[in-house]
Amino acid sequence: MTVHFPFQNSYSALPDTFFARVAPTPVAAPRLIKLNRPLAVQLGLDPDVLETAEGVEILAGKTVPAGADPIAMAYAGHQFGQFVPQLGDGRAILLGEVIDRDGVRRDIQLKGSGPTPFSRRGDGRAALGPVLREYIVSEAMFALGIPTTRSLAAVVTGEHVLRETALPGAVLTRVASSHIRVGTFQYFAVRRDTDAIRRLADHVIARHYPELSGTEQAYHALLAGVVARQADLVARWLLVGFIHGVMNTDNTSISGETIDYGPCAFMDAYDPAQVFSSIDEMGRYAYANQPRIALWNLTRLAECLLPLFSNDQEKAIEEAQDILGAFPDIFSQAYQAGLRRKVGLFTERDGDEALIQDLLDAMAKNQADFTLTFRRLGDAAGNEDRASDVRAQFMDPSAFDEWAKRWRERTGLEPQSAAERQADMHAVNPAFIPRNHRVEAVIQAAVNNDDYAPFEELVKVLAKPYDDQPEYAAYADPPLPDQRVLRTFCGT
């Protein structure tokens, strides 16, 4: 049975300055680690056929399927604030696009599939560890309800890649609404190619913001749409304790999805200054800095779009600043609304923001676990006897006691029952996140022992993050002192 991808490619129909045509590099002996069968079905693909030898060869880049038009996309980007005029897909190749069962156009991309003209001195390959990390975290983000790229499959290649040591090679099949980034616009802006910027903007509008097609000031509205999506996205990150780690402009998606899971991590103990990425030496992308950086990245996008706004540069800048000025309010409204739900408030009253901030301050001071504090608070909302489980998260439990008295008074002003409050809190406060020590243990089992049972189990647990899953209760536990992961790595 032949593997069939119903490709309907649009990006590769753009001018050849947008990409380089390049085929994946064949690998020695591909072996399937994991196929995301529900996602395959959603994409209109046959998972049984994808699991055959022919399907695995396609997922590894050894065979190019019919209808594919493999390309490496061109883009530039600010990396830790420093502009690089040419980056591009150095280890990723876009096979093509399909229309999923909901009518949404989705990219199918191989990550780790060999060198491209944008690889610079890289080998274009991926090690097994980063592939497993991206599969785990991207699918966990999807289950948490956060816009994200998805993982369709992971394969080992039968070859080794050389990093600090020789490591098993792997390929991830990534699915995205698109792989167009702020850096894609920057690539043409630095070359003063206004025609290409317009062509790209028109493509983005048609693909991601079709309601803007043909409207007056469509490019202004495009910027406003990207601002709104990014503000909402970063608010969602903060609400689950997620730290992206490399919020470069080339990792900022125009579609509003989370993209590029390199040294990403979820916090254990709450700390607004938390940094995990080994390359973020100055804390530029620390947890609490993420909204500010998102706005900085969006400002770079606005600079690219100025020629499309007006021939009068001063007027164009003023219009762009007005659009960017909406970011803080959009972010704050999304973040504060999310925080209210996390503490079980159904309405908005004066003093709520201060009440919640006092809890966060107490959590930071007492090294309270971010995820468990809110989850256990939901338990306590349903049963006052469970307050002891929240207190246990604080080094000084009296810090919670003082706050909890005010919280009880505030929730008492609302008519919802204890059961209703608990159910609503549990719907937004996960019991399970991809804790760093768990992810690292999975990677070590796979890399050192070729053992994927821990990976399979972790993926299974994280698929239902808001369910209690008593049989997997240990996955909710924070790390012991000797299990803490203090640094995460890009893997390139």
C-alpha positions as CSV (number, residue, x, y, z in Angstrom):
1,M,0.0,0.0,0.0
2,T,1.4,3.4,-1.0
3,V,1.7,6.3,1.4
4,H,-0.3,9.2,0.1
5,F,0.1,12.8,1.3
6,P,-2.6,15.0,-0.3
7,F,-0.2,17.9,-0.7
8,Q,-1.5,21.3,-1.8
9,N,1.6,23.4,-1.7
10,S,1.4,27.2,-1.7
11,Y,4.6,28.5,-0.1
12,S,6.8,26.8,-2.6
13,A,4.8,28.6,-5.3
14,L,6.3,32.0,-4.1
15,P,9.4,33.4,-5.8
16,D,12.5,31.4,-5.3
17,T,14.1,34.1,-3.1
18,F,11.8,32.8,-0.3
19,F,13.5,29.4,0.0
20,A,16.0,27.0,-1.4
21,R,14.8,23.7,-3.0
22,V,16.6,20.9,-1.4
23,A,15.8,17.2,-0.7
24,P,16.3,15.5,2.6
25,T,19.5,13.5,2.9
26,P,18.8,9.7,3.1
27,V,19.7,7.9,6.3
28,A,21.0,4.4,7.0
29,A,18.4,2.5,8.9
30,P,15.3,4.5,10.0
31,R,13.2,3.0,12.8
32,L,9.9,4.4,14.1
33,I,9.9,5.6,17.7
34,K,6.4,7.1,17.8
35,L,3.7,8.0,15.4
36,N,1.0,10.4,16.6
37,R,-1.9,8.4,15.2
38,P,-4.7,10.9,16.1
39,L,-2.8,13.7,14.4
40,A,-2.2,11.6,11.3
41,V,-5.9,11.0,11.0
42,Q,-6.6,14.7,11.5
43,L,-4.2,15.4,8.6
44,G,-6.1,13.0,6.3
45,L,-3.2,10.5,6.5
46,D,-3.5,6.7,7.1
47,P,-1.6,5.9,10.3
48,D,-1.4,2.2,9.4
49,V,0.4,3.0,6.2
50,L,2.7,5.5,7.8
51,E,3.9,2.8,10.2
52,T,5.0,0.6,7.3
53,A,8.6,0.5,6.1
54,E,7.7,2.9,3.3
55,G,6.0,5.3,5.6
56,V,8.9,5.3,8.1
57,E,11.4,6.0,5.2
58,I,9.3,9.1,4.4
59,L,9.2,10.2,8.0
60,A,13.0,9.8,8.2
61,G,13.7,11.7,4.9
62,K,15.0,8.7,3.2
63,T,12.2,8.8,0.6
64,V,10.4,11.8,-0.7
65,P,6.7,11.2,-1.2
66,A,4.8,12.0,-4.3
67,G,3.5,15.5,-4.5
68,A,6.1,16.9,-2.1
69,D,8.1,20.0,-3.0
70,P,10.9,20.0,-0.5
71,I,12.2,23.4,0.5
72,A,14.3,25.1,3.2
73,M,12.8,28.4,4.1
74,A,14.8,31.6,4.2
75,Y,14.7,33.9,7.2
76,A,16.8,36.3,9.2
77,G,16.4,37.1,12.9
78,H,17.5,38.7,16.1
79,Q,19.2,36.1,18.3
80,F,19.6,37.3,21.9
81,G,19.2,40.9,20.5
82,Q,21.9,40.5,17.8
83,F,20.7,40.7,14.2
84,V,21.7,38.0,11.8
85,P,20.7,38.8,8.2
86,Q,20.6,35.2,7.0
87,L,19.6,32.2,9.1
88,G,17.0,30.0,7.4
89,D,16.1,26.3,7.8
90,G,19.5,24.8,8.6
91,R,18.3,21.4,9.6
92,A,14.6,21.4,8.6
93,I,13.0,20.7,5.3
94,L,9.4,21.5,4.5
95,L,7.9,18.6,2.5
96,G,4.7,20.4,1.7
97,E,1.3,21.4,2.9
98,V,-2.0,19.5,3.5
99,I,-5.5,20.6,4.3
100,D,-6.6,18.9,7.5
101,R,-10.1,17.6,8.3
102,D,-11.1,21.0,9.7
103,G,-10.1,22.7,6.4
104,V,-6.9,24.2,8.0
105,R,-3.7,24.3,5.9
106,R,-0.8,22.6,7.7
107,D,2.9,22.4,7.0
108,I,4.6,19.0,7.2
109,Q,8.3,19.5,8.0
110,L,11.1,17.2,8.7
111,K,13.5,18.4,11.4
112,G,17.0,16.9,11.4
113,S,16.7,15.7,7.8
114,G,20.2,16.9,6.6
115,P,22.0,20.0,5.5
116,T,20.5,22.8,3.5
117,P,22.0,25.9,1.9
118,F,21.3,27.6,5.2
119,S,23.1,25.1,7.4
120,R,26.3,27.3,7.6
121,R,28.8,24.9,9.3
122,G,26.1,22.6,10.8
123,D,25.4,19.0,9.8
124,G,21.7,19.5,9.4
125,R,21.0,16.6,11.7
126,A,19.2,16.3,15.1
127,A,20.2,14.2,18.1
128,L,17.6,11.9,19.7
129,G,17.3,13.9,22.9
130,P,16.1,17.2,21.4
131,V,13.7,15.3,19.1
132,L,12.1,13.5,22.1
133,R,12.0,16.8,24.1
134,E,10.1,18.6,21.3
135,Y,7.7,15.7,20.8
136,I,7.0,15.5,24.5
137,V,6.6,19.3,25.2
138,S,4.8,20.3,22.0
139,E,2.2,17.6,22.5
140,A,1.9,18.5,26.2
141,M,1.3,22.1,25.2
142,F,-1.4,21.0,22.8
143,A,-3.1,19.0,25.6
144,L,-2.9,22.1,27.8
145,G,-4.8,24.0,25.2
146,I,-1.9,26.3,24.2
147,P,-1.4,27.1,20.5
148,T,1.5,25.1,19.3
149,T,3.3,23.3,16.5
150,R,2.6,19.6,16.8
151,S,4.7,16.4,16.5
152,L,3.5,13.8,14.0
153,A,6.4,11.3,14.3
154,A,9.8,10.7,15.7
155,V,12.3,8.2,14.1
156,V,15.8,7.2,14.9
157,T,18.0,7.2,11.8
158,G,20.5,4.4,12.5
159,E,23.3,6.9,12.4
160,H,25.1,9.0,15.0
161,V,25.5,12.8,15.1
162,L,28.5,14.4,16.7
163,R,27.8,16.9,19.4
164,E,30.0,16.9,22.5
165,T,29.9,13.2,22.0
166,A,28.5,10.8,19.4
167,L,24.7,10.6,19.9
168,P,21.9,8.7,18.2
169,G,20.5,10.6,15.3
170,A,16.8,11.2,14.9
171,V,14.2,13.1,12.8
172,L,11.1,14.8,14.0
173,T,8.1,15.3,11.7
174,R,6.7,18.7,12.8
175,V,3.3,20.0,11.8
176,A,2.5,23.7,11.9
177,S,-0.1,26.2,10.7
178,S,2.9,27.6,8.9
179,H,6.6,28.1,9.6
180,I,6.5,31.8,8.8
181,R,8.3,33.9,11.4
182,V,9.0,37.5,12.3
183,G,12.5,36.7,10.9
184,T,11.0,35.8,7.6
185,F,9.9,39.4,7.2
186,Q,13.2,40.6,8.5
187,Y,15.0,38.6,5.8
188,F,13.4,40.8,3.1
189,A,13.4,44.0,5.1
190,V,17.2,44.0,5.5
191,R,17.5,43.5,1.7
192,R,15.0,46.4,1.2
193,D,12.9,44.2,-0.9
194,T,9.5,45.8,-0.4
195,D,7.9,43.8,-3.2
196,A,8.8,40.6,-1.3
197,I,7.5,41.9,2.0
198,R,4.2,42.8,0.3
199,R,4.1,39.3,-1.3
200,L,4.8,37.7,2.0
201,A,2.2,39.8,3.9
202,D,-0.4,38.9,1.3
203,H,0.4,35.3,1.6
204,V,0.1,35.5,5.4
205,I,-3.2,37.3,5.2
206,A,-4.6,34.7,2.9
207,R,-3.4,31.9,5.0
208,H,-3.8,33.0,8.6
209,Y,-6.0,36.1,8.5
210,P,-8.3,35.6,5.6
211,E,-10.9,37.9,7.1
212,L,-8.6,40.8,6.3
213,S,-8.3,40.1,2.6
214,G,-9.4,43.1,0.6
215,T,-10.1,45.3,3.6
216,E,-8.8,48.9,3.9
217,Q,-5.5,49.1,5.7
218,A,-5.1,45.3,5.6
219,Y,-1.4,45.4,6.5
220,H,-2.2,47.5,9.6
221,A,-4.8,44.9,10.6
222,L,-2.3,42.1,10.0
223,L,0.1,43.7,12.5
224,A,-2.7,44.1,14.9
225,G,-3.7,40.5,14.5
226,V,-0.2,39.2,15.1
227,V,0.1,41.5,18.2
228,A,-3.2,40.1,19.6
229,R,-2.2,36.5,19.0
230,Q,1.3,36.8,20.5
231,A,-0.1,38.7,23.6
232,D,-2.6,35.9,24.2
233,L,0.0,33.2,23.6
234,V,2.6,34.6,26.1
235,A,-0.1,35.1,28.7
236,R,-1.0,31.4,28.3
237,W,2.7,30.5,28.7
238,L,2.9,32.3,32.0
239,L,-0.3,30.8,33.3
240,V,1.2,27.3,33.1
241,G,4.8,28.3,34.2
242,F,6.3,27.7,30.7
243,I,9.7,29.3,29.7
244,H,10.4,29.2,26.0
245,G,14.1,29.8,26.4
246,V,15.0,31.2,23.0
247,M,12.4,33.9,22.1
248,N,14.5,35.1,19.1
249,T,12.6,36.8,16.3
250,D,13.2,33.7,14.1
251,N,11.3,31.7,16.8
252,T,8.3,34.0,16.8
253,S,5.5,32.6,14.7
254,I,3.3,34.9,12.6
255,S,0.4,32.4,13.1
256,G,0.5,32.8,16.9
257,E,1.7,29.2,17.7
258,T,4.5,28.2,20.0
259,I,7.4,27.1,17.8
260,D,10.9,25.7,18.3
261,Y,11.2,23.8,21.6
262,G,14.9,24.0,22.2
263,P,16.0,24.7,25.8
264,C,12.4,25.2,26.9
265,A,11.2,24.2,30.4
266,F,8.4,24.4,32.9
267,M,9.1,25.9,36.3
268,D,9.0,23.8,39.4
269,A,9.3,26.3,42.3
270,Y,7.8,29.7,41.3
271,D,10.5,32.3,40.5
272,P,9.8,35.2,38.1
273,A,13.5,35.4,37.3
274,Q,13.8,31.7,36.4
275,V,16.1,30.8,33.5
276,F,16.9,27.3,32.3
277,S,18.5,27.9,28.9
278,S,22.3,27.3,29.0
279,I,22.8,30.0,26.4
280,D,20.7,32.7,28.1
281,E,23.5,33.9,30.2
282,M,22.0,37.4,30.9
283,G,18.4,36.1,31.6
284,R,17.0,37.9,28.6
285,Y,14.3,35.3,28.2
286,A,13.6,34.7,31.8
287,Y,10.0,33.7,32.8
288,A,8.8,37.2,33.7
289,N,10.6,38.8,30.8
290,Q,8.6,37.0,28.1
291,P,5.9,39.6,27.6
292,R,8.4,42.4,27.3
293,I,10.4,40.3,24.8
294,A,7.3,39.4,22.8
295,L,6.6,43.1,22.4
296,W,10.2,43.8,21.4
297,N,9.9,41.1,18.7
298,L,6.6,42.5,17.4
299,T,8.3,45.9,17.2
300,R,10.8,44.3,14.8
301,L,7.9,43.0,12.7
302,A,6.3,46.5,12.7
303,E,9.6,47.9,11.3
304,C,9.4,45.5,8.4
305,L,5.9,46.4,7.6
306,L,6.4,50.2,7.6
307,P,6.8,50.5,3.8
308,L,3.4,48.9,3.4
309,F,1.8,51.4,5.8
310,S,2.6,54.6,4.1
311,N,5.2,56.4,2.0
312,D,5.4,58.9,4.8
313,Q,7.7,57.2,7.2
314,E,6.8,59.4,10.2
315,K,3.1,58.6,9.6
316,A,3.9,54.9,9.2
317,I,5.9,54.9,12.5
318,E,3.1,56.6,14.3
319,E,0.5,54.2,13.0
320,A,2.7,51.2,14.0
321,Q,3.3,52.6,17.5
322,D,-0.5,52.9,18.0
323,I,-1.0,49.2,17.0
324,L,1.9,48.0,19.2
325,G,0.5,50.1,22.1
326,A,-2.4,47.7,22.4
327,F,-0.1,44.8,23.4
328,P,0.2,45.6,27.1
329,D,-3.6,45.8,27.6
330,I,-4.3,42.7,25.5
331,F,-1.7,40.7,27.4
332,S,-2.8,42.0,30.8
333,Q,-6.4,41.2,30.2
334,A,-5.6,37.7,29.1
335,Y,-3.2,37.1,31.9
336,Q,-5.3,38.6,34.7
337,A,-8.4,36.7,33.5
338,G,-6.4,33.5,33.5
339,L,-5.1,34.2,37.0
340,R,-8.6,34.8,38.3
341,R,-9.7,31.4,37.0
342,K,-6.6,29.8,38.5
343,V,-7.6,31.0,42.0
344,G,-11.3,30.3,41.4
345,L,-12.8,33.7,40.9
346,F,-15.7,33.9,38.5
347,T,-16.1,37.7,38.5
348,E,-13.8,40.7,38.6
349,R,-13.7,43.0,41.6
350,D,-11.4,45.7,42.8
351,G,-8.6,44.3,44.8
352,D,-8.5,40.9,42.9
353,E,-5.2,41.7,41.1
354,A,-3.5,42.7,44.4
355,L,-4.9,39.5,46.0
356,I,-3.5,37.3,43.3
357,Q,-0.1,39.1,43.3
358,D,0.2,38.6,47.0
359,L,-0.2,34.9,46.5
360,L,2.5,34.9,43.8
361,D,4.8,37.0,46.0
362,A,4.3,34.5,48.8
363,M,5.0,31.6,46.5
364,A,8.2,33.1,45.2
365,K,9.4,33.9,48.8
366,N,8.6,30.4,50.0
367,Q,9.7,28.4,46.9
368,A,6.3,27.0,46.4
369,D,5.8,24.7,43.4
370,F,3.9,26.6,40.8
371,T,1.9,23.8,39.3
372,L,1.0,22.0,42.6
373,T,0.2,25.2,44.5
374,F,-2.6,26.0,42.1
375,R,-3.8,22.4,41.6
376,R,-4.0,21.9,45.4
377,L,-5.7,25.2,45.8
378,G,-8.4,23.8,43.6
379,D,-8.7,20.8,45.9
380,A,-9.0,23.2,48.9
381,A,-11.7,25.1,47.1
382,G,-13.8,22.0,47.0
383,N,-12.8,20.7,50.5
384,E,-11.4,23.0,53.2
385,D,-9.6,20.0,54.7
386,R,-7.4,19.9,51.7
387,A,-5.8,23.2,52.6
388,S,-3.0,21.3,54.3
389,D,-1.9,20.1,50.9
390,V,-1.5,23.8,49.8
391,R,0.3,24.7,53.0
392,A,2.8,22.0,52.4
393,Q,4.1,23.8,49.3
394,F,5.3,26.7,51.4
395,M,8.5,26.8,53.4
396,D,6.6,29.0,55.9
397,P,3.0,27.6,55.8
398,S,1.7,30.7,57.7
399,A,2.3,32.7,54.6
400,F,-0.4,30.7,52.9
401,D,-2.7,30.8,56.0
402,E,-2.7,34.6,56.0
403,W,-3.5,34.8,52.3
404,A,-6.1,32.0,52.4
405,K,-8.2,33.9,54.9
406,R,-8.6,36.8,52.4
407,W,-9.1,34.3,49.6
408,R,-12.0,32.6,51.4
409,E,-13.6,36.0,52.1
410,R,-13.3,36.9,48.5
411,T,-14.7,33.6,47.1
412,G,-17.6,33.9,49.6
413,L,-18.8,36.9,47.7
414,E,-19.7,34.7,44.7
415,P,-22.7,32.3,44.4
416,Q,-20.9,29.3,42.9
417,S,-20.8,26.1,45.0
418,A,-17.5,24.6,46.2
419,A,-17.8,21.8,43.7
420,E,-18.3,24.3,40.8
421,R,-15.3,26.3,41.9
422,Q,-13.1,23.2,42.2
423,A,-14.2,21.9,38.8
424,D,-13.5,25.3,37.1
425,M,-10.1,25.6,38.8
426,H,-9.1,22.0,37.9
427,A,-10.0,22.8,34.2
428,V,-7.2,25.5,34.1
429,N,-4.7,24.2,36.7
430,P,-3.0,21.1,35.3
431,A,-2.0,18.3,37.6
432,F,0.7,17.2,35.2
433,I,3.3,19.2,33.2
434,P,6.5,18.0,31.4
435,R,8.7,18.3,34.5
436,N,12.3,18.7,33.5
437,H,13.6,15.8,35.5
438,R,11.0,13.5,34.0
439,V,11.8,14.6,30.4
440,E,15.5,14.2,31.2
441,A,15.0,10.7,32.6
442,V,13.0,9.7,29.4
443,I,15.9,11.0,27.2
444,Q,18.5,9.2,29.2
445,A,16.6,5.9,29.0
446,A,16.3,6.2,25.2
447,V,19.8,7.4,24.5
448,N,21.6,5.1,26.8
449,N,19.5,2.0,26.8
450,D,17.3,2.3,23.7
451,D,14.4,2.1,26.1
452,Y,11.3,4.0,25.0
453,A,8.8,2.7,27.6
454,P,9.4,5.7,29.9
455,F,8.8,8.0,26.9
456,E,5.6,6.3,26.0
457,E,4.3,6.5,29.5
458,L,5.1,10.2,29.9
459,V,3.4,11.0,26.6
460,K,0.4,9.1,27.8
461,V,0.2,10.9,31.1
462,L,0.7,14.4,29.6
463,A,-2.1,13.8,27.1
464,K,-4.6,14.3,30.0
465,P,-2.9,17.0,32.1
466,Y,-6.1,18.2,33.8
467,D,-7.2,14.7,34.9
468,D,-6.1,13.4,38.3
469,Q,-4.9,10.0,37.0
470,P,-4.3,8.4,40.4
471,E,-2.3,5.5,38.9
472,Y,0.3,8.1,37.7
473,A,0.2,10.4,40.7
474,A,4.0,10.3,41.0
475,Y,4.3,12.2,37.7
476,A,2.8,15.2,39.5
477,D,5.6,15.3,42.1
478,P,8.3,18.0,41.9
479,P,11.9,16.8,41.7
480,L,13.9,15.8,44.7
481,P,16.9,18.0,45.4
482,D,19.2,15.6,43.5
483,Q,16.8,15.4,40.6
484,R,16.6,19.1,39.8
485,V,17.5,20.1,36.3
486,L,19.1,23.5,36.4
487,R,20.1,23.9,32.8
488,T,18.5,22.9,29.5
489,F,20.2,22.9,26.1
490,C,19.4,23.7,22.5
491,G,20.8,20.5,21.0
492,T,22.1,22.2,17.8
